[in-house]
Amino acid sequence: MSERCVPISRPMWESLLKSCGLRRQEWEQLRGVKYPEKDGFYHTDG
């Protein structure tokens, strides 16, 4: 499987959290979300 990073802006992330009703840890466990502070974007490998 090849890994890929998809940048997600904060507003989009917050919107996803609200619409999906998931907490960040739950989302990380489900989709392998990484959100490094260096660039201010959240990255997923899924």
Buried (B, 14 or more C-beta within 10 A) or exposed (E): EEEEEEEBEEEEBEEBBEEEEBEEEEBBEEEEBEBEEEEEBBBBEE
